[in-house]
Amino acid sequence: MSNLKGILLAGGSGSRLFPLTAAFSKHLLPVYDKPLIHYPLATLMLAGVRDILVITTPSDRALISGLLGDGGSLGINLTYAEQQRPSGIAEALLIGRDFLAGDPVVLALGDNIFFGHGLPELLARAKAQREGATIFAYWVADPKRFGVVELAGDHKVIGIEEKPLNPRSNYAVTGLYFFDGRASDLAAELQPSARGELEITDLVRRYLEMGQLQAQRLGRGFAWMDAGTPDALLDSANYVATIERRQGLKIACVEEIAWRMGWIDEDALMALADTSGSGNYGDYLRGIVTTA
């Protein structure tokens, strides 16, 4: 997928996090030492994506664009669009239709956090798939709460269900999707579900029906968190804090990723460190250059 673009869906009302989100975007809530939206942005960057559309609510757009800007300081290009109301994840592909212009896309949900050794390699494998779609499957204890994928072998998908009463597997579908250039056209053919939304599961099922859907398993060495509830937000923060304190390395440090990807040079990284102030975050950026 040589022209792979990214969509970061940061819409929704954040109702599961009320009253935290009564007057504030959930995507700017802290997950330990970074705003939540930095984590899916980091995932897109680790996939090698530099051209990203951020979809927000009308009320959150100024806040999120004020945080992220145009991405130039990170060597990426960020543009913005609005989702007027929560109308389903698949609607992001309609909102971003002109932006995509028939190019393949990786769609990341703004409240999903991914971490684990080998993640860039898994992302590269999905990126190299030139036709069809790739989803990421993660073993969960209570699959009834999730979209569930049934697998045969390592990658072959034989079924997918949304919050089934009798799940056929324990593999949940995570909030990260790779689609080929047909995604917007296929999304345009979807009918709203009973709750009035364009369901991403229905789009994924279309690829399954065409025999062009595969899955990447996120094994025991990976962490996936949907930080959309108070408990999950707290768990995510505690997890990130534990790893960072023990290792001295930061998770989802977008400035570090940009530098290690070669998108910005050392001087640009030091400038970002200076704008980060004299606290731990700026010190960390300054320190990774001297220890590289």
Summary of the structure (lengths in Angstrom):
residues: 292
radius of gyration: 18.4
end to end distance: 30.4
largest distance: 55.8
contacts: 958
relative contact order: 0.17
helix: 38%
strand: 25%
